[in-house]
Amino acid sequence: MGTKGSELKDKRIVLCITGSVAAVQCSEIARELMRHGAQVFAVMSEMAQKIIHPYLMEWATGNSVTTELTGKIEHVALTGEYPKGTTDLILVAPATANTISKIACGIDDTVVTSVVSAAFGLGIPMLIVPAMHESMYRHPIVVDNMKKLRALGVEFVEPRIQEGKAKIAATEEIVNAAIRRLSAKDMTGARVLVTAGPTIEYIDPVRVISNKSSGKMGIAVAEEALSRGAQVTLIYGQGTAPPPYGMKIRRAETTKQMYDLVLSELKTVRYDVLIATAAAADFAPESSWEEKIDSHTVREFKVKLRSLPKIIDQVKKISPKTFLVAFKAEYKVSDRELVERARKRLRSSQADFIVANDVGREGAGFQADTNEVFIVGKDGKVVHVPLAPKRDVAEKLLDLVYQKVHSKR
């Protein structure tokens, strides 16, 4: 529980499983929800039980599985008594065309649709994850039924259209959608620009200079801002972490490309916040080879590097009202030195916050899922965030950003 974050801590999620072959993904979905802090209770239709056994979901969740309705009125016990529900989210995953249409028409002839009916009457948030053949997903009545459910406040996690199938969304996408659905929307209406990931600089067409950044910290920040209701634009370098669904994404390869994209966004859109987590390359070869260097004939060559312009140094010049959060990485320095270097960079960039971390520390380096940071404000205050999952670090950072931006408003 909570090994990847605490966004769903104390949240009770009922996972309703229907008779799609995508039910094989449900134990993984349940475990990922739990890794973000949720308590998960599985409900399985009769057809779902023919695809995976209830024992699997009992093992995955640690809770007994509801497979039928008895005199215990399980659908009421799971959702709560009118007028107050005890469940935070109903997650129907996977949802077949049959189940979606039944829900839209108020039919409750299975344990899953009965739970959903009870949840509707209590106003419990609902998330539906379709999985079926593409032809069924395109059926005009199914399309109309999904529109009807959206009008009633139901949210959908769109499937991946591949090989003639409307395949269930990736587990990470489903979990992120659940987090967004249950997060406080304290940044609704705010426009947030995030840079993330490393950039590369070419020596020749196949050899590059870069760094080991994965982009995970930036993705965590973008996901957290999105879950809090912000309109997020992500300018993403060559990171390995998958970018989240539901935001505008612009890709950059080199530092110049990222530099130009950031400036273009700032000139055309009024952003409330820019969070610059990207590990843009600081140096590039003064000149590069147009053809691949032949290692059989060239035994030695020299690469002369030139410094590249700093993106964060231009932000306040172009958009002085944008709240700027810069990031600064150091390697194996003391806490005192880390904070002092961060303060100097804060002043030179005119940033509002700077987030400093030491990538030489265990668990806080590139590629890690956790981080330890010092958040330094231009008012002189320093907030230390001990080693924690990057999504938790992002949450604490955006708490501080929200306080400052909201007070200005």
N, C-alpha and C positions, 0 to 999 in steps of 0.2 A: 504494500500500500504506500502510495506517495513517493515512490523512488524516482519519478520523473518530474514531480511538481505537486503543488497543493491546490491547484485551481479548482478542483472538484471536491475538496475536503468537506466532509459532513453532508455531501450531496447524495441523495438516494435516487438511483436510476433503475427503471424497470426496462429490461431489454426484451422486447417481444419478437420472437423468431417464427417466421412462417416457412412454408414448404418450398423454398427455392434451394437449388444446389449451393448457392452462396452461403447457406447456413454453416458450411464448413469453416467459415471465417469468424464465427461468433465467439468462440472461446478466446481467440486473439483480441477481438474487439473488447470483450469483457475485461480481460487482463490489462489492456492498455488504459481503459477507463479507471481501473483500480490503481494503476501506477500513477495516476494523477489525483488520487485521493478518494474516488467515488466508492460507495457501496452499490453493488449490482445484484439485481434479482431477475432471474430469467423466467420467461413465460414462453411455452412452446406449444404451437398448434399440433394437431394430430399428424399432419403431413410433415411438419418439421422433425418430429420424432422418428420418422422413417429415413431421415437423412443423417442426423446425428443423434446420439443417445442422450437422454437427460442426465445420465451420470457424468458425461463430459462437462456439461454446464454447471453441475453441482460442484465438480472438482474445480472448475475455472473460477467460480464466484465465491465458493465457500458457503453458499446459501442453498436451501432446498429449492427445487425447481417446480413451478406450477405447470401442470400438464392437463388438468381438467378442473371443472367447477363442481364443487360438492356443497354440502350443507354449511361448510365454513365460509361460503361466499368469498372465495379467493379474490375475485376481481375488485370487491369493495375493500377487503383487507389490504390489498397491495396499494390501492390509490388513496384510501381514506374515506371518512364519512363527510357527507354534505354538512356545512358549506366549505369545509377546509380540507384540502388534500394533504397527504403526508409524503407524497412522492414529488421529487423536484423535476423529473423529466421522464417522459415516455419515449423510448427509442425503438422504433419498429425497423428492424434490420436483420435479414433482408425483408423487403416488402414486395410481394407478388402483385401482379395486375389484379388478381382476384381480391386480395385483401385491401388494396387501395380503393377499389370500387365499392367494396362492402362498407368500409369506413366512411366514404363520402355519402353513402346512402343510409347511414345509420343502422346497418344490419350488424347484429352481434350474435352470430351462430357458432363461433369458436371461442376458445378461451382468450385468444389474442384480441379479437374484435370486441369481446365483452369488457376486457380491461380498458381498451381504448375508449369505449362508450362511457364507462365510468369516469375516466380521466377527463373527457370532454365536459361532462357535467360539472366537474370541479375546477375547470380552467387550468389544468396542468399543462405546461408547455410540452409540445410534441414535435418530434423530429422523425421523418420517414426517409428510409434509404431504399429506393427501388432497385430491383434486380430481376431481369426477365429477358426474353428475346426482344430484339429491337423492334420487330414488327408489332409486338404487343405494346411496347412502350409508346409507339407512334399511333396506336388505335385512337381515333378521335374521341371516343367516349372516355377512355382512360385519361387522355389529355385534359378533357373537360373536368373530370373528377379531381385531377390534381389541382386545376385552377380553383375549383370550388373549395378544396381543403386549404389552399394558400389564402383564400379570402377569409377563412375562418381562423387564420393565425398559425396554421401548420407550416413548418419549414421542411424543405426537402434537401437532401444531399444528392446532387445530381450524379447519375451513373457515368461510367466510362463507356463510350460507344466504340466497341471493337469487335471485329469478326462477326458482324451481324447480331451482336448481343449488346444489351444495356447492362453491362457488368457492374456489380456492386463497387462503390467507391473504395479507395484505399483506406485501410484502418486508420492511418494517421489523419486523413481528411475527415473521417467520421468523428474521431475523438475531438479534433479541433472544432468541428461544428457544434458538438455537445458543449464544449467549453465556452464557445461564443454565445450559445443560446442561454447559458446560465450565468454569464458574467454581468456585472453591473455596467450599465451603458453610460458611464460618467463622461465619456469623451465623444458622445454623439454630436455630429456636426463638425468636429475638429478635423482639419486636414493635416495629415502627418506624412512626411517624406522620410524614408529610411534608406540608407545605403548599407550594403552588406556584401560580404565575400571578398576574396582577393582579386587583384587584377594581374595581368601578365604583360611582359614586355619581350618582344621578339629579338633573339640573336640572329636566327635565320628562320625560314618558314616552319621548321619543326622544333627548334630549341628555344626555350623561353627562360626569363628570370621571373620568379614569383615568390610566394611565401606559403606557409602551411595552413593558412586560415581556411576553415571549413564553411564559414558563413553562418554557423549555428546560432551565435549570439544575435546577429542581425535578424535572422528568421524568427527567433523567439520574441524579439522586440516588435517586429511587424505583426506577428500573430496576436500578441497581447494588445497592441493598439487596435487591431481589427476586432478583437473580442469585446473591447470596451466601446465599440460603436463608431470609431474614427474611420474617416475615408483615407485609406492608406495607399500610397504609391511606393513601390519597392524598386530601387535601382540596384540590380544584382549583378555582381561580378561572376567569377568562375568558382563559386562555392559548390560544395558537394551536398549540402543539406537541401532537400526539396522545398521549393517555395510554396507558400500556402495558397489555397484556392480563395477567391473572393476579393482580390485586390488587383490594382493595376501594376503590372510588372514590366520593367524595361531592362534589357540585358546590356551589360558592358563587358568588353574584353580587356581593353587597355585602360590605363589611368586617364589618358586624354578623353577617351570615350565616356568614362564615368564623369569626368570633370565637365564635359560639354552637356551631358544629360542633366546633371544637377543644376547647372546654370540655366539651361533651357526651361526646366520645370519651375525654378524660382522666378524666372522672368514672365512666365505665362500663367502661373497659378499662385494664389495667395495661400501659402502654407503657414499654419499656426506653429508647427514644430518640425524641425529637421533633426533626426537622430543619425549621426554619421558613425556607424559601427564598422564600415568597410575597411579592410586592410589593403588600401590602394598602394601599389608599388611606389616607393620613394625615388627609385633610380631606374633609368633605362639606358640601353646601349646608345652611345653617341651616333653610331651608324649600325645598320644591320645588313646581313647578306641577303640578296634577293633569291639565291639558290641555296639548297642544303649544302652545308660544308661537308666535304668528303673526308671522312675520318681515316681513309686509307692513304690519301695523298697529303693531307694537312695534319701534321703531327703536333703543331703548337700554334695557337693564335691568341691575341690579346683582345680583350673587350674593355673599352673605355666607357665608363658610366657618367651620365649627367643627371643632375637632380631634376625632379619633376615638380610642377606647381602643386601646392597644397589646396585641396578642395575647400576645406573648412575656413581658409583665410579669406575666401571670396564671399561667403554666405552673407555676412552682415553688411557688406558693401552693396550687395544687390537687393537684399530683403532684410532691412534692419529690424523689422518687427517680428521676424520669425524667431521663435525660441530655439536656440541652437544647443544641441547636446553633442559634444565631441567625445571621441574615445582615444585613449592613448595606451599603447602596450609597452611595457618595459620587460627586462630580462634579469632576474636574480638580483634585485635590489631590496633594500630595507623598506619597511612601510613608510618611514619618514622621508626617504629619498623619493619613493614612488609618488607620494603626495606633493612633495616640493616640485618635482618635475612637472606634475600635472598642473599645478598652480601657474607655473611659468607659461605653459602651453595655453592655458585658459586665457591668460591676459593677452598673449600675442594674437590669438584667434578671435578674441572678444566673445567667446562662447559664454552661455549662461550656466551650463554644467559641463564638467568633463569627467568621464568615467575612466579611471585608471586601473589596469590590472597587470599582474606580473605573470607572463606566459611561461616563466621558468619554474613556477610553483606546481606541485603535483595537483592535478585535478582542475587547474585553472589555465591550462595551455591550449594551444590550437588543437582542434579535433575533439576536445573533451565535451561531455554533456553538462558539466558543471562549471562554475566560475566563482571567483572571489574578487570583489571590486571595491574601490573607494570612489564615492561620488563627491566631487568637489564643486561647490557653488561659488559664483562670483561674489557672494556675500561673505565668503570665508569659511562657511560651514562645511564640515566633512562628514559624510555618512558612510560607515563601513558595512558592507554586506558580506558576511562570512560565506564560506564555500557552500553553494546551494545549486540545485538545477538551474540551468540558464533561463527557463521560463519564470522561475521564482525571482531571479535577479531582475528580469525584465519587468515583472509586476512591481517590484519595489521601486525601480527607476521611474516607471510611469506614474506611480503614486506621487512621487516628488514632483515630477513634471506637471502633473495635473494640478497640484496645489499651487504651483507658481503661475501657471497659465490661467487657471480659474480666478485667482486673486486679481490678476491684471484685468480680466474681463469685468 
